Amino acid sequence: MNKKINRLVNLSTRQLVNFILVVMMMTGCARMGQPDGGWYDDRPPQIIATTPADNGTGVKDKKVVITFDEYIKVEDATNKVVVSPPQLEVPEIKGAGKKIIVELKDSLKENTTYTVDFSDAITDNNEGNPLGNYTFTFSTGAQVDTMEVAGTILDASNLEPVKGILVGLYADLEDSVFTTKPLLRVSRTDSRGRFVIRGVARGKYRVYALQDMDGDYRYSQKGEMIAFSDRIIDPTCGPDVRQDTVWRDSLRIDTIIRRGYIHFYPDDVVLRAFTQELTDRYMIKSQRQEPERLQFFFSYGSDSLPTLRGLNFDADSAFIVDASIKKDTITYWLRDTSLVNTDSLEIEYSYYATDTLGQLVAKTDTMLMVPKVSYEKRMKMHAKELEKWMKKQEKMKKRGEPYDSIWKPQPLDIKVNGPSALTPESNIYFTMPAPLVRCDTSMIHLYAKVDTLWVPQPFGWKQTEGAILTYRFEAEWELGKEYSLEVDSAAFESIYGLVNDKKKSGLKCKKEDEFGSLVVKLTGIPDSLTAMVQMINNSDAVVKEARTLADGSAEFFWLNEGKYYLRAFIDRNGNGKWDTGDFHQGLQPEEMYYLPKEVEIKANWDITTQWDLLQAPLDRQKPLAITKQKPEKEKQLKNRNKTRAEQLGIPFDKIPSEVNTVVTK
């Protein structure tokens, strides 16, 4: 009897131990991603059910429910999730536990394929594992349309990828449809400017892009960025093969697998987006930031200046008017200091503005122009400065140091701007803080060093058009020479009686062998037209530009050493500047091109570069180094279990099947 009891006890003990071991193993496996060696959760969320069925037909319900095997979240649904056909009433899209619920508010159209493109918005809730680019599709008719149209949207002015712009199709091929009807099917571009429009029926279409500011899915505001093309799209598809790479590690390729797939065409649509120049004229704002000037900003220029009438002062001869070339920015400088010191100037301002019919009509506004800092406050600030100055002079007097007994006004603060090292083409600019009542150029001197002597040199002096405060100083700079630019005191006097102090600047023109030159020989320019070729720096800013000659070449001389980039635009109207498009006139923006590589300029080198404008596809021309809209890093599964398997000495193909991992890169 005792032996039988002992055997039962021993058996129970062994079973208990085995049970504990099993529990421990299960616990170890369950604690995925723990330091004790368990597996990570690297698997994406899996769809286990949808209502209605994905790619279902005959759907009547406007509610879509997608169920996953784990808790999920939807990131930035407003910008990332796109429903097509476009919904005029915004759909409700939300993640709820293990479900995504999409509720459409618009009525469903008959015999229409609907797509809900989630892009990369879906991830699991804990680890952030992405589902990948996922699109849910259903049809209200008897079949699902499966064609796709893909391409790229670029900013026409600089070939930057345009992120987040709507791209859509119309089956109606008339131009006017873009302004009268919502887009038929839509997508949205990613950080590379790429788009894919899915659920397209066979047929003929035209493609448009729209930065939709008012949510009506059509071009209805002039400030909206748009793109259009006369190309007729006829979607099709066919079998194709692509290569998937399996990586052994971050540097070594394991295998390359050829996979068959259905290739949808066209996938190379490139549209150049632009914002049409606003010609509607209205006043943006008026201000009196400084007491001595009134400023008015307009959305567009005018052929004539507005008229200003003083209501509590005499405005006749009270101002010096400083108007930009287009007359869209106008500054009125007060001549009389008594008006400068008057806090409230009431004026009647008459100008032309665009009415609701797009016609220019006369408009008159009554305004009270008040400075940012009142006269009383300015006087208190001046008194504090005077008191501080007097204390300083008193201390200097007690120490027996030279001191002043009379407060002197601040001199006229002139800004002199020019290159640090001159080239034969350089100009120097003088900018005044206020309009001048006197400008005595006989008190400006330029000397060149010849041997040991300083010899006077001729120069030119011109006021800059559209900027009465700026003057251009021109001279014939000789290679390798030193210069001295000197301005006598009181050479300039402002309308407020301030004069400049004496000023002296040393200048030097580089030697010839310190410069490089570049000749660019272009092909691909349309007959009878010329191009403007621009050298740009790594900030995409123009350093120098030249027009192509009859043989298609552009020449650049006196170049400083450094790395540059090249771009060129077809100057169709010959005005020397890039011009945007006009949809209503069917006018595309002037074509812009980039050389896909940098150009290095070396001192004393003459470089010639051949450039076929059309050789590289437009969306691959702009070098990534100067592209501001960088491609965002795609969400990827972390693939940590491969490393964990190596740490545990387990062959990768022996990882338990329930551990889902990805090895492709």
Protein Blocks (a to p, Z undefined) as FASTA:
>chain_A
ZZmmmmmmmmmmmmmmmmmmmmmmmmmmmmghianopacdfbccddfbdcddehiahiab
fbdcdddfbdcddehkllmpccddddfbacddddehjaccdddfbdcdehiacdddekjm
bccfklopafbjcdddddfblbdcfbdcddddddfklopacehiacdddfblcfklmmmb
ccfbdcdddfkopacdehiacddddddddddfkonopafbfklccdddfbdcdddddddd
ddddddfblmbcfbdcdddddddddfkbccdddddddfbdcdfbdcdfbfkbccdddfbd
cfbdcddddfkbcfehkaccdddfkopaccdddfblklmmpmbacdddddddddfkopac
ddddddddddfbdfklmmmmmmmmmmmmmmmmmmmmmnopacdfbdcdddddddddddfb
dcfkbccddddfbdcfbdcfklpccdddehjaccdddddddddehiakbccddddddehi
acdddddehkbccfkopacdddddddddddfklpccdddddehiaghiacddddddfkop
afbdcdddfkopacdehiaeddddddddddfkonopacdddfknopacddddddfbdcdd
dehiacdddddfklpcfklmbcfklmmbacddddddeklmmmmmmmnopafklgcfklcc
dfbZZ
